[in-house]
């Protein structure tokens, strides 16, 4: 039976450490760190995520300076809001909550954010810094995965890692981070042939493709570490709505050495890394 990579417990520990750092730095700065989360429209899942981020900010002493905007907000208005936040000395981190309504260009909006206030680590400059191995703000979910692996002292040097998923949010930046840790990395995706065979080569298997319970026990090498980034809402055979990952948890737990639960695995780590990025920007602004 696989051990659990408990992201919830680690995230709480990180938040406690961050709260102590905020207390120390705030005396020097004369103000708390500030995070501005911009949400457009009323997507229920996005609203729940934003509330969770605001609660986490409150726990560690970060001021929430975000805005909720109507679904029909035009691109130009959003760009002006981002530019104003870039100039606002109270704001250390800016995040645009995805997904956005169809009429908005998320890539163009993310590019408007000051790279040094890019709390989500998705600005092209920060992704370029990651590619080059230079210091910078890192994408929150991949950084959370790496922190969770490090916490459990899971060796990556020379190991075979397979990342299923190639999004700019998770798959691509995580592959780069694993490479930086000296793993040998394969990126697989929805069009990969022989996916099961490739997955079975992995010492570290990451599922980040957004397909409920895609990864089954037959796809996992015995003793592998399985990281489930997926969060999917499904209706089970009894008609109940429940959250599942991209991994068939019960069967894979019998085969793997370590596994992340859903919920309570990668999700809380993403929020913890968002807070950490905001504090990093804040401490740099004081130097």
C-alpha positions in Angstrom: 0.0 0.0 0.0 1.5 3.3 -1.1 2.4 6.0 1.4 0.5 9.3 1.1 2.2 12.5 -0.1 0.2 14.8 2.2 0.1 18.2 0.6 -2.4 19.6 3.0 -0.1 19.0 6.0 2.9 20.4 4.3 1.0 23.4 3.0 -0.1 24.2 6.6 3.5 24.0 7.8 4.7 26.3 4.9 1.9 28.8 5.8 3.1 28.8 9.5 6.6 29.6 8.4 5.4 32.3 6.0 3.3 33.9 8.7 6.5 34.2 10.9 8.4 35.8 8.0 5.6 38.2 7.3 5.6 39.3 10.9 9.4 40.0 10.8 9.4 41.8 7.5 6.3 43.9 8.1 8.1 45.7 10.9 10.7 46.7 8.4 8.4 47.5 5.5 5.6 49.3 7.5 3.0 47.5 5.4 1.9 43.9 4.8 2.6 42.0 1.5 -0.3 42.4 -1.0 -1.7 39.9 -3.4 -4.2 41.0 -6.1 -6.3 38.2 -7.6 -8.4 39.3 -10.6 -11.5 37.3 -11.3 -13.7 37.9 -14.3 -17.3 36.5 -14.3 -18.9 34.2 -11.8 -17.5 30.7 -12.6 -18.4 28.7 -9.4 -15.2 26.7 -9.4 -13.0 29.8 -9.9 -15.0 31.6 -7.1 -14.2 28.7 -4.7 -10.5 28.9 -5.6 -10.4 32.6 -5.1 -12.1 32.3 -1.7 -9.6 29.7 -0.7 -6.7 31.9 -1.8 -8.1 34.8 0.2 -8.5 32.7 3.3 -4.9 31.5 3.0 -3.7 35.1 2.6 -5.5 36.1 5.8 -3.8 33.2 7.7 -0.3 34.4 6.8 -0.9 38.1 7.0 -1.0 38.9 3.3 -3.4 41.7 2.3 -6.0 40.6 -0.4 -6.2 43.5 -2.9 -8.1 41.7 -5.7 -11.2 42.6 -7.7 -14.1 40.6 -9.1 -15.1 42.0 -12.5 -18.3 41.4 -14.6 -18.1 38.7 -17.3 -18.4 41.2 -20.1 -15.3 43.3 -19.0 -13.4 44.3 -22.1 -9.8 43.3 -22.7 -8.6 46.9 -22.7 -10.1 47.6 -19.3 -8.5 44.6 -17.8 -5.1 45.6 -19.2 -5.5 49.0 -17.6 -6.3 47.4 -14.2 -3.2 45.3 -14.5 -1.0 48.3 -15.4 -2.4 50.2 -12.4 -1.6 47.2 -10.1 2.0 47.0 -11.6 2.5 50.6 -10.4 0.8 50.1 -7.0 3.4 49.8 -4.2 1.0 47.9 -2.0 0.8 45.1 -4.5 3.6 42.5 -4.6 1.8 39.7 -6.4 -0.8 39.8 -9.3 -2.8 36.8 -10.5 -5.4 36.5 -13.2 -7.8 33.7 -12.3 -8.2 31.2 -15.2 -10.2 30.2 -17.1 -11.3 33.6 -18.5 -14.5 34.3 -20.5 -14.0 33.4 -24.2 -13.7 37.0 -25.5 -10.6 37.6 -23.4 -7.0 36.8 -24.5 -5.4 35.3 -21.4 -1.9 35.1 -23.0 -1.9 38.8 -23.8 -3.2 39.6 -20.3 -0.6 37.5 -18.5 2.1 39.3 -20.6 0.9 42.6 -19.2 1.8 41.6 -15.6 5.2 42.9 -14.2 7.4 39.8 -14.2 8.5 40.6 -10.7 4.9 40.7 -9.5 3.9 37.5 -11.5 2.6 35.5 -8.5 1.6 32.6 -10.8 5.0 32.3 -12.4 3.4 32.3 -15.9 4.9 35.4 -17.5 7.1 34.6 -20.6 10.1 36.1 -18.8 9.7 33.9 -15.8 9.2 30.8 -18.0 12.3 31.8 -19.8 14.2 32.2 -16.5 13.0 28.6 -15.6 14.2 27.3 -19.0 17.7 28.9 -18.5 17.9 27.8 -14.8 18.0 31.4 -13.6 16.3 32.6 -10.4 12.7 33.8 -10.8 9.1 33.3 -9.8 8.1 29.7 -10.5 4.8 28.3 -11.7 2.9 27.4 -8.5 1.6 23.9 -9.2 4.9 22.5 -10.6 6.8 24.2 -7.8 4.4 22.7 -5.3 4.9 19.2 -6.7 8.7 19.6 -6.5 8.4 20.8 -2.9 6.2 17.8 -1.9 8.8 15.4 -3.5 11.7 17.1 -1.7 9.8 17.0 1.7 9.5 13.2 1.4 13.2 12.9 0.3 12.2 11.2 -3.0 15.3 10.9 -5.1 15.1 12.4 -8.6 18.8 12.3 -9.7 19.0 9.9 -12.6 15.4 8.7 -12.2 13.0 8.2 -15.1 10.1 10.8 -14.9 7.0 10.7 -17.1 4.7 13.7 -17.2 1.3 13.1 -18.8 0.2 16.5 -19.9 1.9 19.4 -21.8 0.1 22.5 -20.6 1.9 25.7 -19.9 0.4 25.7 -16.4 1.8 22.3 -15.3 3.2 19.9 -17.8 5.9 22.0 -19.5 7.2 23.9 -16.5 7.2 20.7 -14.3 9.2 18.8 -17.0 11.8 21.6 -16.9 12.0 21.5 -13.0 12.4 17.7 -13.1 15.2 18.2 -15.7 16.8 20.7 -13.4 16.8 18.1 -10.6 18.7 15.7 -13.0 15.7 13.4 -13.8 15.4 12.0 -17.3 12.0 13.3 -18.5 9.5 12.1 -21.0 6.4 14.3 -21.8 3.4 12.3 -22.9 0.0 13.8 -23.9 -3.4 13.0 -25.4 -2.0 12.0 -28.7 0.9 9.9 -27.4 0.9 6.3 -28.8 1.5 3.4 -26.4 0.8 5.7 -23.4 0.5 2.8 -21.0 3.8 1.4 -22.0 5.5 4.8 -21.6 3.9 5.4 -18.2 5.1 2.0 -17.0 8.8 3.1 -17.5 8.4 5.9 -14.9 10.0 6.0 -11.5 8.1 9.3 -11.0 4.7 9.4 -12.8 2.9 12.7 -13.0 -0.7 12.8 -14.3 -1.8 16.4 -15.4 -4.0 15.8 -18.3 -7.5 16.6 -17.0 -9.1 13.2 -17.7 -10.8 11.5 -14.7 -9.0 8.4 -13.5 -7.1 7.9 -16.8 -4.1 6.3 -15.0 -4.8 2.8 -13.9 -2.7 0.3 -11.9 -1.7 -1.4 -15.2 0.0 1.8 -16.3 2.2 2.1 -13.1 5.6 0.5 -12.5 5.5 -1.3 -9.1 7.2 1.0 -6.5 6.7 4.2 -8.6 5.9 7.6 -7.1 2.6 8.8 -8.6 1.7 12.5 -8.5 -1.9 13.3 -9.4 -2.4 16.9 -10.4 -5.9 16.4 -11.8 -9.0 17.8 -10.2 -12.2 16.5 -11.9 -15.8 16.8 -10.8 -17.7 13.7 -11.7 -21.1 12.2 -11.0 -20.8 8.7 -9.6 -23.2 5.8 -10.3 -25.2 6.8 -7.2 -25.7 10.3 -8.7 -23.4 12.0 -6.2 -21.0 14.7 -7.3 -17.4 14.0 -6.2 -13.9 15.1 -6.8 -11.4 12.6 -8.5 -8.0 13.0 -9.9 -6.4 11.8 -13.2 -5.4 8.6 -11.3 -7.6 5.7 -10.3 -6.5 6.1 -6.7 -7.7 2.8 -5.1 -6.1 0.5 -7.6 -2.9 2.5 -8.1 -2.3 2.8 -4.3 -1.9 -1.0 -4.3 1.1 -0.7 -6.8 2.8 2.6 -6.1 5.3 3.4 -3.3 4.0 6.9 -2.9 0.8 8.6 -4.2 -0.9 12.0 -3.8 -4.5 12.0 -2.7 -7.2 14.1 -4.4 -8.2 16.3 -2.8 -5.4 17.1 -0.2 -2.4 16.5 -2.4 -1.2 18.9 -5.0 -4.0 21.5 -4.6 -3.0 22.9 -1.2 0.6 23.1 -2.3 -0.4 25.3 -5.3 -1.8 27.8 -2.9 1.2 27.6 -0.6 3.5 28.3 -3.5 1.4 31.3 -4.6 1.8 32.8 -1.1 5.5 32.0 -1.2 5.9 33.8 -4.5 4.1 36.8 -3.2 6.4 36.9 -0.1 9.5 36.5 -2.4 8.4 39.6 -4.4 7.6 41.5 -1.2 11.0 40.7 0.3 12.8 41.7 -2.9 10.9 45.0 -3.0 12.4 45.8 0.5 16.0 45.3 -0.6 
